[in-house]
Amino acid sequence: MADFDTVAQQLRDKKPDLSNEQKQEVYGLFKQGSIGDNTVDKPGLMSGFEARGKWDAWESKKGMSQDDAKQAYVDFVTPLL
């Protein structure tokens, strides 16, 4: 099985063309795997849609263990590379 950090670096290096849904899934799993549950306040409307989308993506993974999020990240990203 591939390592979380290795897969994350491969994604940064290869920069595959991802849909918005894929980008949100990748972001949410990465943040949950690397940091854990989201404790940041939800961005206001003036922050823009991208900031709110990222927050929502991470928030959607709340309660998932970091180990489970790392495994889900590897499982989701590997086929995209």
C-alpha positions in Angstrom: 0.0 0.0 0.0 1.2 3.5 -0.8 2.0 6.0 1.9 -0.2 9.0 2.5 2.7 11.5 2.2 4.1 9.9 -0.9 0.7 9.9 -2.6 0.1 13.5 -1.6 3.5 14.5 -3.1 2.7 12.6 -6.3 -0.5 14.4 -6.6 1.3 17.8 -6.2 3.9 16.8 -8.8 1.5 15.4 -11.4 -1.3 17.9 -11.0 -4.0 15.7 -12.7 -7.0 17.5 -14.1 -9.7 16.9 -11.4 -13.4 17.8 -11.3 -14.5 20.1 -8.6 -16.1 17.2 -6.7 -12.8 15.3 -6.9 -10.9 18.3 -5.7 -13.2 18.7 -2.7 -12.9 15.0 -1.8 -9.1 15.2 -2.0 -9.0 18.4 0.1 -11.4 17.1 2.7 -9.6 13.8 3.1 -6.1 15.4 3.1 -7.1 17.9 5.8 -8.8 15.3 8.0 -5.8 12.9 7.6 -3.2 15.5 8.3 -4.9 17.6 11.0 -8.0 15.9 12.2 -11.4 17.4 12.8 -12.1 20.9 11.5 -12.1 23.4 14.4 -11.9 26.5 12.2 -14.9 28.8 12.0 -16.9 28.7 8.8 -15.7 31.4 6.4 -18.1 34.3 5.8 -19.7 35.1 2.5 -17.0 37.6 1.7 -14.3 34.9 1.8 -15.6 33.5 -1.5 -17.0 30.2 -2.7 -13.6 28.5 -2.8 -12.9 29.1 0.8 -16.4 28.0 1.8 -16.1 24.9 -0.4 -12.9 23.9 1.1 -14.3 24.3 4.6 -17.4 22.3 3.7 -15.2 19.5 2.2 -13.2 19.3 5.4 -16.2 19.6 7.7 -17.9 16.7 5.8 -15.1 14.4 7.1 -15.6 15.3 10.8 -15.5 12.3 13.1 -13.4 10.2 10.7 -10.2 9.1 12.3 -7.0 10.5 10.9 -5.8 6.9 10.0 -9.1 6.2 8.2 -8.9 9.5 6.3 -5.3 8.8 5.3 -6.3 5.4 3.9 -9.4 6.8 2.2 -7.1 9.5 0.6 -4.6 7.0 -0.7 -7.5 4.8 -2.0 -9.2 7.8 -3.7 -6.1 9.5 -5.1 -4.0 6.6 -6.4 -6.3 5.8 -9.4 -6.3 9.5 -10.3 -2.5 9.4 -10.7 
